[in-house]
Amino acid sequence: MKVIVLFVFVLGALSAAGEDFFAKVGGKVTLNCGVSSYRHTLQWHHGTDVVFNVDQRGFTRKGLVELARRSVVRQNNLEISSVRETDAGEFKCLADGTRHEHSLSLFSVLVSVKPSAVLKLNVQLKPVKTSHNGPWLCFVTCGRNTFIERLAIKVQEPPTTTTPPSTPKNVTFVTSV
């Protein structure tokens, strides 16, 4: 198995306090609030947008932002499905007025090959070789967090073209008068 970092995009800034969460674009992530219980209110914010507001009776109100439609609150934690690039950034969990600040960074790993999904020899990886064919691991490390993404790279040899020999042929024309 080969190890390489290919086209890795990490979106979002890390916060100085709180917890740093990472997620794969299109995946699911659970952001831990940092408290096990609350008495009166629990709120989740993404930047300045309210995502959720839960009162002491457990009544939950979703915010008006699109992120709220893909999220749920489970045991004080915010679970986000179908993670998008726009979800990256700062999150706040307010439990009875106590603020817990967190950040969400996203990563996306892809092999970009045009026009097809198959690497041709001597393209992109300089040079692409048949030995590049097969499974690869992409490691993303930030602080104490490490994420591994598996990639399968298929290398295809260019088609061999056969050209007719360039030897001249004798052609005889017969005409009648």
ABEGO torsion letter per residue (X at the ends): XBBBBBGBBBBEBBBABEBBBBBBBGBBBBBBAGBABBAABBBBBBEABBABBBBAAGBBBBBABAAAAABBBBGGBBBBBGBBAAABEBBBBBBGGBBBBBBBBBBBBBBBBOABABBBBGBGBOBBBAAABEBBBBBBBBEABBBBBBBBBBBBBBBBBBBBBABBBBBBBBBBX
